[in-house]
Amino acid sequence: MTERETVVVGLSGASGTRLGVATVEALAEHFSVHAVVTDGARAVMDHETDSRAETMAALESMATVHDGEDLSAPIASGSVPTAGMVVVPASMKSVAAIANGYAENLLVRAADVTLKEDRTLVVVPRESPLNEAHLENLLALRKRGVAVVPPVLGFYYDPQDIQDVIDRTVGTILDRFDVEHDRYEPWDPV
């Protein structure tokens, strides 16, 4: 049996806990997942889930979970091979730190390592409306090869509920890692 490739998922303090958990779940079907959960993400879990403890237990059942302040975690080093990283949800604070190389915590350090090692990095920004600094930081990431995948509502696939929107975004993330999925139907103009 061969060892599965590793993907890192960073959950920051932006709204979108369900999106982060769904991404970990989907990637865990194909990769060994290391999840970084910041203090901000834990605080948001208190507001967006029925139970932070249950949400963390679910993450721990699918991934190796690291505290956002644990800079001694293996994924803080470029010598640990990974297929890449997803930051979902990505707060504008995390976006700014990644764009400017300010590795103040494990989430940003792991993203920095992903960039310096030329690995796939996907950022799912959760903020609206965006100000000029947000846009400049996102543009800086895009210019560095980062896939910026905002969870934008589309209408052509006729979403029926929030789960359809989550599935569409998770499917777009999976596409960045060349993972076949059935999260959404591709656009068919016929």
HELIX and SHEET records of a PDB file:
HELIX    1   1 THR A   17  ALA A   28  1                                  12    
HELIX    2   2 ASP A   39  GLU A   48  1                                  10    
HELIX    3   3 ARG A   52  MET A   62  1                                  11    
HELIX    4   4 PRO A   74  ALA A   76  5                                   3    
HELIX    5   5 MET A   92  ALA A   99  1                                   8    
HELIX    6   6 LEU A  106  LYS A  116  1                                  11    
HELIX    7   7 GLU A  132  LYS A  143  1                                  12    
HELIX    8   8 ILE A  162  ARG A  176  1                                  15    
SHEET    1   A 6 THR A  64  ASP A  67  0                                        
SHEET    2   A 6 SER A  32  VAL A  37  1                                        
SHEET    3   A 6 THR A   6  LEU A  11  1                                        
SHEET    4   A 6 GLY A  84  ALA A  90  1                                        
SHEET    5   A 6 THR A 120  PRO A 125  1                                        
SHEET    6   A 6 ALA A 147  VAL A 148  1                                        
END                                                                             
